[in-house]
Amino acid sequence: MDAADIMPDPPLSIVSIERIPLSLLQRLPELCRSYSRFVSPAAVQRLAVNRASTLLSRRDSFLVVVRRSGVMVGLACWRKLPEESEVFGFAVGRLEFMLTDGDYVQSRAIVAELLDGVFNGLHANGIRCLTAQTDPEDLAALHGLEEAGFRIVEGNLVFGISPHSTEAHRVNDRFESRVSTEADLPDILAIAGDCAIDERFGDSSVLGSELASKLKCRCARAACACADAIVVAENANQIVAYATCQIDAATSSLLGIRYGKIETAGCRPERRREGAATCALTSALEWFRERNVDLVEGYSQLRNLDANRVLENKGFRMTASHLILRKLLA
């Protein structure tokens, strides 16, 4: 049995896609399974390989490799998150992916070795908190993370729709909708902060809801900066809901279709269940439809039932789910 190898700042020649065994490469599409309803398996594989290759070649990626008889059977990648670290006041990292070979028992053993290597790297770099995301069906990874002290803090859902579908462009005229201007950004960010759903981690004595809201605003600001447009729903000249619209050219090229995403959306808490969020979502889908986008994805938290119902009522269908786990390190 070979010890896990920790490789910060690895040259691409050490660990590249070409050097990953086929048995591990075949696991990569599981990282992009939300697209499988809309494109071919070959397109999903192409996207997954590209994303993994990008991570492997980043200078801020830290890699851990487990080998058996010289053959790679496990690979993990983690990164430090500078912006989140700034908000939290201590160093935070994220486990980007963890690939293992073999059945459940074999994978569990490999996961344990990978995590040992990851923890060594975290301690060496002063990381105090690590976030991981896993597919609920990957029991080997889930159980390995839990045994290593990770705790589930949230479930994330991915929804997809073709904006050309009948459900996508039903008209809702209870609110006025328009594309936002730069002057609307403070109102949009205020709504994003109010919409922050505190996780168990955010409710703890470590952070608190104020920091959770601050992080939500930071994420919303980044999403707004990347957006091609932000549509808002308003009533009596007050913005009550918004949705960002972004056409991802790089992902579109890899999937072979025009792909867009609603990275973030929100509604004033006191105006929920009045149709404002539905109005913003309808306008966003119309914006995508006018630009011949084939697939639009939206995201929500498992426990955010209001948002999930709004998406489903507009014709979105869940395409993937992920469990978010966190571990605080001494």
N, C-alpha and C positions, 0 to 999 in steps of 0.2 A: 504494500500500500504506500503510495507516494504522499508526502505532505502537501498541503495546499500551498500554492505559490501566490504571493502577493506582489502585484506588479503595478505600482503607481507610475503614471506617465509612461506607458509602454510604447515603444516604437511600433508602428503598424506591422513591421515585419515579424514581431514576436507573436502577437495575437491579432490575426486578421480573419475576415470571413473565410478566406480560402483555406485557413488552417484549422477551422472548426470542423469536427467530424460530421458526417451526414446525419448520424443519429441525433445530434444536437441541433443541427440546422433544421431538421424536420419539426422541431419544437417551436421554432420562431413564429410561424403563422398564428400560434395561439396568442401571441402578444397583440395581434391585429385582427382578432376574430370578428370584430364588429362589422367589418367590411364584407364578410363572406356572403351575405345575402344579396349583395349588389354587384359583385364583380367575380371573376373567375379565381380559382385557387392559385393559378400562376401569378395573377396580379397581387393577391394577398401576400404570397411568398416574396415577390419582388419588393413590395413595400416593407415587409418585416426585415428582410436582409439589409435593405438600405438603412433603416433606422438603427439596427444593431451595428452595422458597419460605421455609421456616423458616431455612435457612442464609443465604440472601441478606439476610434482614431482621435477622440477629443483629448486634449492635453490635461484636462481636469478630471478625467475618468480614472478611477482606481479599479483594478481588475483582480479577481481571485480565481485561480484555476486549480481544479482537482484532477489528478491523473491516476490511472490504474495501469501498471506495466507500461508506463510511458505514453498511454493514450488518454487524451482529454475526455473526461466523463462528466465534468461539471464546470460551469463558468458563471461567475457573478460579476456585476458591474455596479459601482455606487459612485455618487458625486456629492460634493458639498454644495449647499444651496445658499449663496451669499445674501440674496434679498431676504429670505425667510430668517436667516441667522441675524440679520440686522434688526428685523422686527422683533424677534423673540429675545434678543439680548444675549444669546449664546449660540454656539455653532450647531447647525442642523444639517443632516445629510439625507439622501434618498437612495434606496436600493432600486436601481433602474430596471434590472432584470436578473433572473437566476434560472439557468438552464441545467437540467440534470438528465442523465441517461439511466435506463433500467426500469424495473418495476417499482412498486410502492416502497418495499423494504430497502432496495438498493438506493432509490432516490432519497429516502429519508437519511440514510447514512451520508450520502454525498452532500445533502443540504446542511447537515451538521458541520461537516468539514468546511464547506463554503462560508458558513456564518462565523465559524471560528476565525477564518482568515479575514473576513470583513471586520469583525470586532477588533482584531489586532490593528488594522488600518485606521479604524475610527479612533481608538485610543491614541495612536501615534499622531493623529491630526487634530486632537482636541475636540472631536465631535461629541456632543452630549445627548443628542436625540437623533434617531434614525427612523425614517418612514419607509414602509414597504407596501407594495400593491401586489395582490395575487388574485388569480382566478379562483372563485369558490370551488371549482371542480378539481383544482390541483391540490389534492389533499396532502400529498407528500410535502409540498412547500408550506401549506397552511399549518400543518401539524408541527413541522420543523420550526417555523417561526414562533408559534405559540410556546413550544418547549424551550425555546431560547429566550423567552421573556417578553415577546411582543404581545400586545393586546389589540384586539379589533376596536377601532374607534369610529369607523364609518363604512358604509357601503355606497359605492358610486355606480350609477347607471348610465349607459350610453343608449341614445335613441337615434333612429335614422328614418328618413323619409325622402321620397322624390317630390320636389316642390311642384311637379306637374300633375300630381294626383288630385282627385276631386276634393279630398278633405283639406288639402293644403291651402287652397285659395278661396275658402268660404268667406263671405264678407261679414265683418262685424262693424257696425257703424255707431255703436254706443259711445265710442271715444274717437277723437280725431288722432290721426297718426301722420307722422312726417319723418324725414331724415333729420337727425340732430345737427346742431351747429356747435362750434367750439364753446360758445357761451353756455351751452346746456351741460357741460361736463361736471361742474360742481353738483348739480341736482342728481345726475346719474350716479356719481360716486357716493352721494349721501344715501341714495336708495340701496346701492350695493352694500353699504355698511349696515343699514337697517335689516337687510335680508340675510345677514350672516347667521347661519344655524350653528350654534355652539356644539362642538363635539365633546365627548367625555374629556378629551385632552384639554379643550378650551375651558371647560368648567372646573378643571383642577386648580390647585393652588399654584401650579407651575406657571400658568399663563393667565387664565381668566378671560371673560367674554370681551373685555375691551381690546385685548390684543387680537382675539379672533376676528373682531370686526375690523381692526386695523389691517390685518392680513388680507381679509376679503376685499377691502378697498384697494390695497396694493395690487392684488390680482386683477381686479376690475380695471384699474388704471392701465395695467399692462395690456389687457385684452382690448381696451378701447384704443390704445396707441397702435395696435396691430390691425385693427378692424378696417375694412374698406368702407364701411358705413355703420352707423348706429341709428336704429329706428326707435322712435319714442311714441308712446300713447299719452295724450294729455286731455285734461278736462278743465275748463275754465282757465286756460292758459297755465295750468300747473302740470308738470310732467309727473305721471303716476306709474309708468312702467317703461322699460327699455329692453332692447335686445341687440347684441352686436352681430354684425354680418361680415364674414371673412371668406374669400375664395382662396384656397390654398393651392397655389400653382404647382409646387413641388409634389405634393401628394396626388394632385390631379394627373400629373405626368406619369407617375408610377402606377396609378390605378387604371389609367386609360379612360377616365371619365372626368367630367368637371365636378370637383368636390368642394363643398363649402361647409362651414361650421358656425354655430352660434355658441361662441366660447363662454359667454356669460349673459345672463338676463335677470331681471328683477322687477318687483312691483312693491309699491309702498304697502307696508303691512295693513294699514287701515283701509286700503282700497282693494284688498284681495276679495275674490269671489264676486267681483262686479263686472268682470269681462275685460279689464284693462290689460292684464297679461296676455289674454287671448288676442286682443287687438294688436299688441306689439308683435306677437309671434306671427300672426296673419300677415302683417306688413313685412316682416322679415322674410317670410317665405315668398311673398310676392316679389320682393327685391331680388331674391335668388332666381325665381322663375323667369323674370325679365332678362336675366343674364345667362339663361340656358344652363343653369347648374343642374346636374343629374342627381346628386346625393347631398343631403344636408344632415349633419349630425348635431344633436344637442345633448347636454349633460345635466345630470341632476343627482342629488343625494337620495339614498334609499328611503330615508325617513321623511323627505320633503314631499309628502303626499299631494299637496296642492300643486306643486310644479309638475309632478309626474302625471296628474290628471289633466292638467292643461296640455301637456305634450301629447298624451294619448288621445285626447278629444280633438286635437288638430290632425290626427292621423299618423303621428310618430309611433313607431313600434320599437320596443326594446331590442337591442342587438347584442349587448354584452353587459356584464356586471363585474365589478371588482370589489374586493375587500381591502380596506386601508387599515394597516396595522402600524403601531408605533412602539418604540422601546426607548426609555430614558436610561442613559448610561451614567454610572457614577463618575 
